[in-house]
Amino acid sequence: MSHEYTATVRWTRGEGEAFSDNRYSRGHVWSFDGGITVPGSASPSVVPLPFSREDAIDPEEAFVAAVSSCHMLTFLSIAAKKRFVVDRYEDKALGIMTPNEKGKLFVSKVTLDPVIEFSGDKRPSPEQIADMHHLAHKECFIANSVLTEIVVAGVPSH
């Protein structure tokens, strides 16, 4: 079984904007099949303003968000199957870029730091929560697609 996912990324040079001097806008748009269009840009930490946009999502942020979102969705599914009621899940994920062995920057580590609120009579123990995080990491499609180290703050690794 396979699934396909599409995104259209579109950039156009601005009217009267130079290009070969490297002084062009990195602002662009991402369009998805549901009709949503999101502003994208190089990170201002990589390409200085005004050639990047602070009010747009950069690929590194999107990568960290994809890892966090996939982990959360997988965790919620596991919790529901175990009959735990989750009322709120908020993750302040952090991605770190470092040089690899060839000196090229890459997102080498993503730390997930979720705060989860449960309700109802059946509440998971800290050990059960850690086990659900480990299983979520093991089953997350995005985590299975990348080489980046992914850790959950406060959860011991297996």
mmCIF file of the C-alpha atoms, coordinates in Angstrom:
data_MODEL
# 
_entry.id   MODEL 
# 
loop_
_atom_site.group_PDB 
_atom_site.id 
_atom_site.type_symbol 
_atom_site.label_atom_id 
_atom_site.label_alt_id 
_atom_site.label_comp_id 
_atom_site.label_asym_id 
_atom_site.label_entity_id 
_atom_site.label_seq_id 
_atom_site.pdbx_PDB_ins_code 
_atom_site.Cartn_x 
_atom_site.Cartn_y 
_atom_site.Cartn_z 
_atom_site.occupancy 
_atom_site.B_iso_or_equiv 
_atom_site.pdbx_formal_charge 
_atom_site.auth_seq_id 
_atom_site.auth_comp_id 
_atom_site.auth_asym_id 
_atom_site.auth_atom_id 
_atom_site.pdbx_PDB_model_num 
ATOM 1   C CA . MET A 1 1   ? 0.000   0.000  0.000   1.00 0.00 ? 1   MET A CA 1 
ATOM 2   C CA . SER A 1 2   ? 1.315   3.432  -0.859  1.00 0.00 ? 2   SER A CA 1 
ATOM 3   C CA . HIS A 1 3   ? 0.072   6.964  -0.357  1.00 0.00 ? 3   HIS A CA 1 
ATOM 4   C CA . GLU A 1 4   ? 0.978   10.088 -2.277  1.00 0.00 ? 4   GLU A CA 1 
ATOM 5   C CA . TYR A 1 5   ? 1.343   13.583 -0.869  1.00 0.00 ? 5   TYR A CA 1 
ATOM 6   C CA . THR A 1 6   ? 1.806   16.713 -2.910  1.00 0.00 ? 6   THR A CA 1 
ATOM 7   C CA . ALA A 1 7   ? 2.822   20.275 -2.322  1.00 0.00 ? 7   ALA A CA 1 
ATOM 8   C CA . THR A 1 8   ? 3.381   23.017 -4.832  1.00 0.00 ? 8   THR A CA 1 
ATOM 9   C CA . VAL A 1 9   ? 6.158   25.467 -4.008  1.00 0.00 ? 9   VAL A CA 1 
ATOM 10  C CA . ARG A 1 10  ? 6.098   28.632 -6.095  1.00 0.00 ? 10  ARG A CA 1 
ATOM 11  C CA . TRP A 1 11  ? 8.579   31.510 -6.289  1.00 0.00 ? 11  TRP A CA 1 
ATOM 12  C CA . THR A 1 12  ? 8.679   34.351 -8.795  1.00 0.00 ? 12  THR A CA 1 
ATOM 13  C CA . ARG A 1 13  ? 11.209  37.113 -9.174  1.00 0.00 ? 13  ARG A CA 1 
ATOM 14  C CA . GLY A 1 14  ? 9.751   40.477 -8.246  1.00 0.00 ? 14  GLY A CA 1 
ATOM 15  C CA . GLU A 1 15  ? 9.247   43.199 -10.828 1.00 0.00 ? 15  GLU A CA 1 
ATOM 16  C CA . GLY A 1 16  ? 12.515  45.092 -11.321 1.00 0.00 ? 16  GLY A CA 1 
ATOM 17  C CA . GLU A 1 17  ? 14.280  42.806 -8.826  1.00 0.00 ? 17  GLU A CA 1 
ATOM 18  C CA . ALA A 1 18  ? 17.824  41.760 -9.646  1.00 0.00 ? 18  ALA A CA 1 
ATOM 19  C CA . PHE A 1 19  ? 18.775  38.122 -9.395  1.00 0.00 ? 19  PHE A CA 1 
ATOM 20  C CA . SER A 1 20  ? 22.370  37.426 -10.407 1.00 0.00 ? 20  SER A CA 1 
ATOM 21  C CA . ASP A 1 21  ? 23.657  39.739 -7.654  1.00 0.00 ? 21  ASP A CA 1 
ATOM 22  C CA . ASN A 1 22  ? 22.025  37.410 -5.059  1.00 0.00 ? 22  ASN A CA 1 
ATOM 23  C CA . ARG A 1 23  ? 19.836  40.277 -3.806  1.00 0.00 ? 23  ARG A CA 1 
ATOM 24  C CA . TYR A 1 24  ? 16.422  38.754 -4.426  1.00 0.00 ? 24  TYR A CA 1 
ATOM 25  C CA . SER A 1 25  ? 13.531  37.853 -2.171  1.00 0.00 ? 25  SER A CA 1 
ATOM 26  C CA . ARG A 1 26  ? 13.454  34.313 -0.828  1.00 0.00 ? 26  ARG A CA 1 
ATOM 27  C CA . GLY A 1 27  ? 9.726   34.727 -0.128  1.00 0.00 ? 27  GLY A CA 1 
ATOM 28  C CA . HIS A 1 28  ? 7.569   32.116 -1.815  1.00 0.00 ? 28  HIS A CA 1 
ATOM 29  C CA . VAL A 1 29  ? 4.342   30.181 -1.216  1.00 0.00 ? 29  VAL A CA 1 
ATOM 30  C CA . TRP A 1 30  ? 3.531   26.589 -0.407  1.00 0.00 ? 30  TRP A CA 1 
ATOM 31  C CA . SER A 1 31  ? 0.178   25.301 -1.691  1.00 0.00 ? 31  SER A CA 1 
ATOM 32  C CA . PHE A 1 32  ? -1.409  22.082 -0.516  1.00 0.00 ? 32  PHE A CA 1 
ATOM 33  C CA . ASP A 1 33  ? -4.163  19.876 -1.902  1.00 0.00 ? 33  ASP A CA 1 
ATOM 34  C CA . GLY A 1 34  ? -6.754  21.106 0.600   1.00 0.00 ? 34  GLY A CA 1 
ATOM 35  C CA . GLY A 1 35  ? -6.508  24.615 -0.825  1.00 0.00 ? 35  GLY A CA 1 
ATOM 36  C CA . ILE A 1 36  ? -4.320  26.096 1.886   1.00 0.00 ? 36  ILE A CA 1 
ATOM 37  C CA . THR A 1 37  ? -1.512  28.406 0.826   1.00 0.00 ? 37  THR A CA 1 
ATOM 38  C CA . VAL A 1 38  ? 1.226   29.209 3.330   1.00 0.00 ? 38  VAL A CA 1 
ATOM 39  C CA . PRO A 1 39  ? 3.939   31.850 3.000   1.00 0.00 ? 39  PRO A CA 1 
ATOM 40  C CA . GLY A 1 40  ? 7.430   30.387 2.938   1.00 0.00 ? 40  GLY A CA 1 
ATOM 41  C CA . SER A 1 41  ? 10.913  31.887 3.026   1.00 0.00 ? 41  SER A CA 1 
ATOM 42  C CA . ALA A 1 42  ? 14.493  31.159 3.826   1.00 0.00 ? 42  ALA A CA 1 
ATOM 43  C CA . SER A 1 43  ? 15.131  31.623 7.540   1.00 0.00 ? 43  SER A CA 1 
ATOM 44  C CA . PRO A 1 44  ? 16.303  35.125 8.480   1.00 0.00 ? 44  PRO A CA 1 
ATOM 45  C CA . SER A 1 45  ? 19.119  33.367 10.369  1.00 0.00 ? 45  SER A CA 1 
ATOM 46  C CA . VAL A 1 46  ? 20.324  31.963 7.034   1.00 0.00 ? 46  VAL A CA 1 
ATOM 47  C CA . VAL A 1 47  ? 19.428  34.762 4.593   1.00 0.00 ? 47  VAL A CA 1 
ATOM 48  C CA . PRO A 1 48  ? 19.360  38.259 6.110   1.00 0.00 ? 48  PRO A CA 1 
ATOM 49  C CA . LEU A 1 49  ? 16.388  40.596 5.898   1.00 0.00 ? 49  LEU A CA 1 
ATOM 50  C CA . PRO A 1 50  ? 15.049  42.049 3.611   1.00 0.00 ? 50  PRO A CA 1 
ATOM 51  C CA . PHE A 1 51  ? 15.811  39.069 1.357   1.00 0.00 ? 51  PHE A CA 1 
ATOM 52  C CA . SER A 1 52  ? 13.973  36.689 3.699   1.00 0.00 ? 52  SER A CA 1 
ATOM 53  C CA . ARG A 1 53  ? 10.690  37.069 5.532   1.00 0.00 ? 53  ARG A CA 1 
ATOM 54  C CA . GLU A 1 54  ? 10.205  36.842 9.294   1.00 0.00 ? 54  GLU A CA 1 
ATOM 55  C CA . ASP A 1 55  ? 6.455   36.346 8.818   1.00 0.00 ? 55  ASP A CA 1 
ATOM 56  C CA . ALA A 1 56  ? 6.843   33.157 6.752   1.00 0.00 ? 56  ALA A CA 1 
ATOM 57  C CA . ILE A 1 57  ? 7.626   29.543 7.524   1.00 0.00 ? 57  ILE A CA 1 
ATOM 58  C CA . ASP A 1 58  ? 11.112  28.410 6.675   1.00 0.00 ? 58  ASP A CA 1 
ATOM 59  C CA . PRO A 1 59  ? 11.941  24.807 5.710   1.00 0.00 ? 59  PRO A CA 1 
ATOM 60  C CA . GLU A 1 60  ? 13.732  24.146 8.997   1.00 0.00 ? 60  GLU A CA 1 
ATOM 61  C CA . GLU A 1 61  ? 10.706  25.266 11.053  1.00 0.00 ? 61  GLU A CA 1 
ATOM 62  C CA . ALA A 1 62  ? 8.432   23.186 8.834   1.00 0.00 ? 62  ALA A CA 1 
ATOM 63  C CA . PHE A 1 63  ? 10.638  20.145 9.389   1.00 0.00 ? 63  PHE A CA 1 
ATOM 64  C CA . VAL A 1 64  ? 10.520  20.553 13.175  1.00 0.00 ? 64  VAL A CA 1 
ATOM 65  C CA . ALA A 1 65  ? 6.736   21.115 13.034  1.00 0.00 ? 65  ALA A CA 1 
ATOM 66  C CA . ALA A 1 66  ? 6.275   17.999 10.863  1.00 0.00 ? 66  ALA A CA 1 
ATOM 67  C CA . VAL A 1 67  ? 8.227   15.864 13.348  1.00 0.00 ? 67  VAL A CA 1 
ATOM 68  C CA . SER A 1 68  ? 6.250   17.303 16.287  1.00 0.00 ? 68  SER A CA 1 
ATOM 69  C CA . SER A 1 69  ? 2.880   17.028 14.549  1.00 0.00 ? 69  SER A CA 1 
ATOM 70  C CA . CYS A 1 70  ? 3.434   13.432 13.468  1.00 0.00 ? 70  CYS A CA 1 
ATOM 71  C CA . HIS A 1 71  ? 4.575   12.421 16.959  1.00 0.00 ? 71  HIS A CA 1 
ATOM 72  C CA . MET A 1 72  ? 1.550   14.145 18.524  1.00 0.00 ? 72  MET A CA 1 
ATOM 73  C CA . LEU A 1 73  ? -0.965  12.562 16.144  1.00 0.00 ? 73  LEU A CA 1 
ATOM 74  C CA . THR A 1 74  ? 0.549   9.123  16.717  1.00 0.00 ? 74  THR A CA 1 
ATOM 75  C CA . PHE A 1 75  ? 0.614   9.667  20.509  1.00 0.00 ? 75  PHE A CA 1 
ATOM 76  C CA . LEU A 1 76  ? -3.055  10.748 20.512  1.00 0.00 ? 76  LEU A CA 1 
ATOM 77  C CA . SER A 1 77  ? -4.039  7.641  18.545  1.00 0.00 ? 77  SER A CA 1 
ATOM 78  C CA . ILE A 1 78  ? -2.177  5.389  20.983  1.00 0.00 ? 78  ILE A CA 1 
ATOM 79  C CA . ALA A 1 79  ? -3.708  7.140  24.011  1.00 0.00 ? 79  ALA A CA 1 
ATOM 80  C CA . ALA A 1 80  ? -7.221  6.795  22.547  1.00 0.00 ? 80  ALA A CA 1 
ATOM 81  C CA . LYS A 1 81  ? -6.690  3.075  21.882  1.00 0.00 ? 81  LYS A CA 1 
ATOM 82  C CA . LYS A 1 82  ? -5.603  2.671  25.506  1.00 0.00 ? 82  LYS A CA 1 
ATOM 83  C CA . ARG A 1 83  ? -8.771  4.519  26.604  1.00 0.00 ? 83  ARG A CA 1 
ATOM 84  C CA . PHE A 1 84  ? -6.928  7.497  28.085  1.00 0.00 ? 84  PHE A CA 1 
ATOM 85  C CA . VAL A 1 85  ? -8.665  10.848 27.552  1.00 0.00 ? 85  VAL A CA 1 
ATOM 86  C CA . VAL A 1 86  ? -6.345  13.606 26.357  1.00 0.00 ? 86  VAL A CA 1 
ATOM 87  C CA . ASP A 1 87  ? -7.752  17.122 26.745  1.00 0.00 ? 87  ASP A CA 1 
ATOM 88  C CA . ARG A 1 88  ? -4.750  19.102 25.576  1.00 0.00 ? 88  ARG A CA 1 
ATOM 89  C CA . TYR A 1 89  ? -1.367  18.476 23.997  1.00 0.00 ? 89  TYR A CA 1 
ATOM 90  C CA . GLU A 1 90  ? 1.104   21.308 23.448  1.00 0.00 ? 90  GLU A CA 1 
ATOM 91  C CA . ASP A 1 91  ? 4.640   20.749 22.250  1.00 0.00 ? 91  ASP A CA 1 
ATOM 92  C CA . LYS A 1 92  ? 7.312   23.426 22.109  1.00 0.00 ? 92  LYS A CA 1 
ATOM 93  C CA . ALA A 1 93  ? 9.608   21.524 19.779  1.00 0.00 ? 93  ALA A CA 1 
ATOM 94  C CA . LEU A 1 94  ? 13.183  22.661 19.183  1.00 0.00 ? 94  LEU A CA 1 
ATOM 95  C CA . GLY A 1 95  ? 15.356  21.829 16.194  1.00 0.00 ? 95  GLY A CA 1 
ATOM 96  C CA . ILE A 1 96  ? 19.132  22.230 16.261  1.00 0.00 ? 96  ILE A CA 1 
ATOM 97  C CA . MET A 1 97  ? 21.269  22.620 13.138  1.00 0.00 ? 97  MET A CA 1 
ATOM 98  C CA . THR A 1 98  ? 24.880  21.519 13.291  1.00 0.00 ? 98  THR A CA 1 
ATOM 99  C CA . PRO A 1 99  ? 27.501  20.651 10.677  1.00 0.00 ? 99  PRO A CA 1 
ATOM 100 C CA . ASN A 1 100 ? 27.707  17.011 9.611   1.00 0.00 ? 100 ASN A CA 1 
ATOM 101 C CA . GLU A 1 101 ? 30.991  15.145 9.031   1.00 0.00 ? 101 GLU A CA 1 
ATOM 102 C CA . LYS A 1 102 ? 31.325  16.909 5.658   1.00 0.00 ? 102 LYS A CA 1 
ATOM 103 C CA . GLY A 1 103 ? 30.808  20.339 7.233   1.00 0.00 ? 103 GLY A CA 1 
ATOM 104 C CA . LYS A 1 104 ? 27.284  20.756 5.783   1.00 0.00 ? 104 LYS A CA 1 
ATOM 105 C CA . LEU A 1 105 ? 24.578  22.097 8.071   1.00 0.00 ? 105 LEU A CA 1 
ATOM 106 C CA . PHE A 1 106 ? 21.670  19.794 8.840   1.00 0.00 ? 106 PHE A CA 1 
ATOM 107 C CA . VAL A 1 107 ? 18.932  19.540 11.445  1.00 0.00 ? 107 VAL A CA 1 
ATOM 108 C CA . SER A 1 108 ? 20.770  17.077 13.649  1.00 0.00 ? 108 SER A CA 1 
ATOM 109 C CA . LYS A 1 109 ? 18.417  16.970 16.613  1.00 0.00 ? 109 LYS A CA 1 
ATOM 110 C CA . VAL A 1 110 ? 14.777  17.687 17.334  1.00 0.00 ? 110 VAL A CA 1 
ATOM 111 C CA . THR A 1 111 ? 13.707  17.795 20.967  1.00 0.00 ? 111 THR A CA 1 
ATOM 112 C CA . LEU A 1 112 ? 10.000  17.445 21.607  1.00 0.00 ? 112 LEU A CA 1 
ATOM 113 C CA . ASP A 1 113 ? 8.788   18.912 24.894  1.00 0.00 ? 113 ASP A CA 1 
ATOM 114 C CA . PRO A 1 114 ? 5.079   18.101 25.097  1.00 0.00 ? 114 PRO A CA 1 
ATOM 115 C CA . VAL A 1 115 ? 2.806   19.110 27.948  1.00 0.00 ? 115 VAL A CA 1 
ATOM 116 C CA . ILE A 1 116 ? -0.195  16.799 27.980  1.00 0.00 ? 116 ILE A CA 1 
ATOM 117 C CA . GLU A 1 117 ? -3.376  17.144 30.020  1.00 0.00 ? 117 GLU A CA 1 
ATOM 118 C CA . PHE A 1 118 ? -5.472  14.058 30.692  1.00 0.00 ? 118 PHE A CA 1 
ATOM 119 C CA . SER A 1 119 ? -8.926  13.799 32.242  1.00 0.00 ? 119 SER A CA 1 
ATOM 120 C CA . GLY A 1 120 ? -11.326 11.077 33.272  1.00 0.00 ? 120 GLY A CA 1 
ATOM 121 C CA . ASP A 1 121 ? -11.037 8.248  35.769  1.00 0.00 ? 121 ASP A CA 1 
ATOM 122 C CA . LYS A 1 122 ? -8.284  6.392  33.935  1.00 0.00 ? 122 LYS A CA 1 
ATOM 123 C CA . ARG A 1 123 ? -5.036  8.384  33.952  1.00 0.00 ? 123 ARG A CA 1 
ATOM 124 C CA . PRO A 1 124 ? -1.690  7.090  32.700  1.00 0.00 ? 124 PRO A CA 1 
ATOM 125 C CA . SER A 1 125 ? 1.309   6.753  34.996  1.00 0.00 ? 125 SER A CA 1 
ATOM 126 C CA . PRO A 1 126 ? 4.576   8.501  34.044  1.00 0.00 ? 126 PRO A CA 1 
ATOM 127 C CA . GLU A 1 127 ? 5.869   5.097  32.882  1.00 0.00 ? 127 GLU A CA 1 
ATOM 128 C CA . GLN A 1 128 ? 2.807   4.561  30.667  1.00 0.00 ? 128 GLN A CA 1 
ATOM 129 C CA . ILE A 1 129 ? 3.235   8.048  29.196  1.00 0.00 ? 129 ILE A CA 1 
ATOM 130 C CA . ALA A 1 130 ? 6.907   7.297  28.451  1.00 0.00 ? 130 ALA A CA 1 
ATOM 131 C CA . ASP A 1 131 ? 5.913   3.987  26.829  1.00 0.00 ? 131 ASP A CA 1 
ATOM 132 C CA . MET A 1 132 ? 3.331   5.782  24.668  1.00 0.00 ? 132 MET A CA 1 
ATOM 133 C CA . HIS A 1 133 ? 6.003   8.300  23.599  1.00 0.00 ? 133 HIS A CA 1 
ATOM 134 C CA . HIS A 1 134 ? 8.397   5.473  22.669  1.00 0.00 ? 134 HIS A CA 1 
ATOM 135 C CA . LEU A 1 135 ? 5.683   3.738  20.659  1.00 0.00 ? 135 LEU A CA 1 
ATOM 136 C CA . ALA A 1 136 ? 4.666   7.033  19.013  1.00 0.00 ? 136 ALA A CA 1 
ATOM 137 C CA . HIS A 1 137 ? 8.281   7.603  17.968  1.00 0.00 ? 137 HIS A CA 1 
ATOM 138 C CA . LYS A 1 138 ? 8.540   4.059  16.623  1.00 0.00 ? 138 LYS A CA 1 
ATOM 139 C CA . GLU A 1 139 ? 5.295   4.384  14.621  1.00 0.00 ? 139 GLU A CA 1 
ATOM 140 C CA . CYS A 1 140 ? 5.550   8.032  13.447  1.00 0.00 ? 140 CYS A CA 1 
ATOM 141 C CA . PHE A 1 141 ? 5.836   8.190  9.648   1.00 0.00 ? 141 PHE A CA 1 
ATOM 142 C CA . ILE A 1 142 ? 8.044   11.271 9.725   1.00 0.00 ? 142 ILE A CA 1 
ATOM 143 C CA . ALA A 1 143 ? 10.380  9.894  12.399  1.00 0.00 ? 143 ALA A CA 1 
ATOM 144 C CA . ASN A 1 144 ? 10.742  6.783  10.246  1.00 0.00 ? 144 ASN A CA 1 
ATOM 145 C CA . SER A 1 145 ? 11.647  8.996  7.277   1.00 0.00 ? 145 SER A CA 1 
ATOM 146 C CA . VAL A 1 146 ? 14.567  10.962 8.727   1.00 0.00 ? 146 VAL A CA 1 
ATOM 147 C CA . LEU A 1 147 ? 18.055  10.470 10.135  1.00 0.00 ? 147 LEU A CA 1 
ATOM 148 C CA . THR A 1 148 ? 17.722  13.300 12.669  1.00 0.00 ? 148 THR A CA 1 
ATOM 149 C CA . GLU A 1 149 ? 17.940  12.331 16.325  1.00 0.00 ? 149 GLU A CA 1 
ATOM 150 C CA . ILE A 1 150 ? 14.503  12.840 17.872  1.00 0.00 ? 150 ILE A CA 1 
ATOM 151 C CA . VAL A 1 151 ? 14.150  12.897 21.661  1.00 0.00 ? 151 VAL A CA 1 
ATOM 152 C CA . VAL A 1 152 ? 11.261  13.623 23.994  1.00 0.00 ? 152 VAL A CA 1 
ATOM 153 C CA . ALA A 1 153 ? 12.335  15.784 26.932  1.00 0.00 ? 153 ALA A CA 1 
ATOM 154 C CA . GLY A 1 154 ? 12.123  13.930 30.227  1.00 0.00 ? 154 GLY A CA 1 
ATOM 155 C CA . VAL A 1 155 ? 11.579  10.513 28.611  1.00 0.00 ? 155 VAL A CA 1 
ATOM 156 C CA . PRO A 1 156 ? 14.527  8.130  28.945  1.00 0.00 ? 156 PRO A CA 1 
ATOM 157 C CA . SER A 1 157 ? 15.665  6.607  25.642  1.00 0.00 ? 157 SER A CA 1 
ATOM 158 C CA . HIS A 1 158 ? 15.311  2.896  25.006  1.00 0.00 ? 158 HIS A CA 1 
# 
